[in-house]
Amino acid sequence: MPFFGFIPSESLLGTIETAHSKKNSSEPLYPLRDKTALLINDEIIDATILGPVRLFPASDKRDTAEKLAGYVKSTVAVLLKQLLGKASNDVVQQSIEFSERSLFTDASGAKRVGESLDHSLVVNLKSAYSDIKAGNDINKPAFAELYKQFAEATVRHFMNDFNKTLDLGMIKRKAADIGSAAVIKAIHIAIDKIFPNLTKEELGALAEAHDVLFHH
């Protein structure tokens, strides 16, 4: 099964594993769920946006990407704090099962947090990284399109699918949908601004940071 996955911090992996081991206990589990959700938000953005961008030379593209990372982190954190909070263990168990489904083991045996992806998306991304590393030119608009697909799949998984485990009322559900739509829009705008002008050096940094995140 093709997937995207980043190596979680010890804190995040420990929280997911603790929640799993306590899934059927009577102590309140919502604090573990809340901590997991907030950590995933931070770490996924560090892995996907800030990781490669830190390797970019200073430029407006770097500024755009850093602003995007800040925007997504804060938007999602504010939304999560509205949506999360006290909940019965019956409800929280759905979120714990979601976290378990978001945990993958790569070929080297390392645990990764991520999501299943469409096979052709992973194959096309890996092929682009291989071309970039070989010094070949790539079709930048097509490459940008792959990133939009990846961003949408990731927001759908970690926002929309996760939010379905929270047993939200209608108003909070609407807020969650508006939040995820705003994040997708911001990512699309940033991709359209950044990708057409990426230099070979910047494409190389992107390939270096991201190739290890996709598995099939």
N, C-alpha and C positions, 0 to 999 in steps of 0.2 A: 504493500500500500504506500504510494508516494506521500510524503509529508514534508512540512516545514517545521523546524524546531530549533529553539535556541537552548544553550546550556544554562539552566537556572542557577541562581546563587544558592549557597547552602541554606540560607534562610528560607527561600521560596520552596525548594525541594523538601526541606524539613517540615514546613507548614503543610504542604500537600500530603506528605506521608503520615504526619501526625493525625490530620483530619481523617485519612483513610483508616488508620488503626483504631480511631475512636468513633468510627461511624455509627456504631450501635450502642454507644455509651449514653448514660442519662445526663451527663453534664452538658451545658449549653455549647453548641458547636458554631453558632454564628460568628463569634470573634475570629475563629480560624478561617472561615469562609471569607470574611471581610478582608482579613490580612492577605490571604491568597490573591484575591481579586485586585487589590491595590498594588501588590508586588508585581503581578503579571503585567499590569498596565505600564509600570515604570520599566521593567526589564525588557519587554518586547520592543519598546521604543528605543531603548539603548542599543539593543541588538540590531534592529533593522535600519534605524535612521542615524543615530549618533555614532555607531561603530564605524561605518564607512566614511561619514562626513568629517570625523576627526582626522582622517587621513588626507582630506582635500586641502589644497593650499587655500589661504584666505581669499574669498571672492563673494560676489553677491549670491552665487549658487549655494555656497556654504551657509551664508546668513539666512537664506530662504529655508534651507533644510533645518537649521537650528531653531528658527522661529516655528516651523511646522511641528518639530518635536515638542517644543514647549507648549504650543497650542493644544496638541492632541493629549499630552500628559495632563494638562490642567483641566481641559474640557471633560475628559473621561473621569478624572479623580473627583471633580465636583459632582458629576452625574452619579458616580458610584456612591458617594456619600449621601446623596438624596435617596438612592434606591436601596442601599444596604441598611442594616440595623437589626434590631431584635427580631428573631424569627424562631419558630419551633424547629426541633431537630428533624421532624418529618419533611419540612420544606428544605432545610439546609442539606439534607442527604442528597437531594437532586443536584445541588451545586457541587457537592463532593464527588458525585459520580461524573459530573461534567469535567471536573479537574482530572479525574482518573483517565477519562477519554482523551484528555489533552496531554497526556504523558506518553512519550514514545521512547523506545530504546534504539539507538543507532547501531550501525554495523560493528562499531568498536565496543559496544556495551554501555556507552554513556547514556544517561537519562536526559531527555530533552522535552521542553514544554512547547507545544505548537498545535497544529491541526492537520488533518488529512487534506490533500489537494488533488485537483484534477491531474491525471497522469500527463496529459499533453502540456500542461502549464509547466510542470517540473522539468520535463524533457526539454522544452524550448528554452527555459531559463538556463539549465545546465549547458545546453549547446551554445547559448550566447556567451556564457562565462568562459567556456572553452575557447571560443573564437577570440574573445578579448585577450585572454592570457597568451594566445598564440600570436597576438599582434595584428589580427585581421580586423578589417572594418566590419561594423555591424549596422543593421538597419535600425537607426535610433527610434523612429516612430513606432516600429513593431516592438522594440524592447520596452519602450514606455508603456505600450498597451499591456504587455505582460505584467508590468508592475501595478498597473491599475487593477488588473484581474486579481493579482495577489493581495493587494490592499483591501479590495472588496471582500474577498474570501476571509481575510483575517478579521476585519471588522464584523462581518456576519457571524463568525464563530465566537470571538471573544466579547462581542457586545450583544448582538441580537440573540444568539443561541444561549449565551450565558444568562441574559436577562430573563429568558423564558423559565429559568429554574428558580426565579425569585418570588413567584406567586404575587405579581404586582397587580395593583388596582388599575382602573382605566386611565386615570390621570398620569400616574407614574409610567405606565406603559407608553403613553403618548410622548412623555418627556424623553423616555429611553429611545424611541424611534427617531425623534427629532435630533437627539444627540448623535446617534450613529450616522444619520444622513449628513449632518454638519461635518463630522469627521471625514467621511468619504469625500465630500465636496472639497474640503481643505486639502486633502491628499492629492486629489485629481488636479487641482489648480497648481499645487507645488510641483507635481510631476511634469505638467505641461510647461512650467517655467524653467525647470532644472534640466530635464533630459535632452532637449534639442541641442543644448550648448555644452554638454559634457565633453571635456578634453580626453585624450587617450589616457592621461595620467589619472584623471578622476574615474573614468570607466574601469581602469585597472584596480583602483582602490575599492570600488564597488564590488567587482568580481571577487577580489581577495576576501572581502569581509562577508559576502553573501553566499558564495559557492558552498561553504561548509554548512549552511543552514537548510539546504534542500536535499532531500534523500529520496531515492526510489529503488 
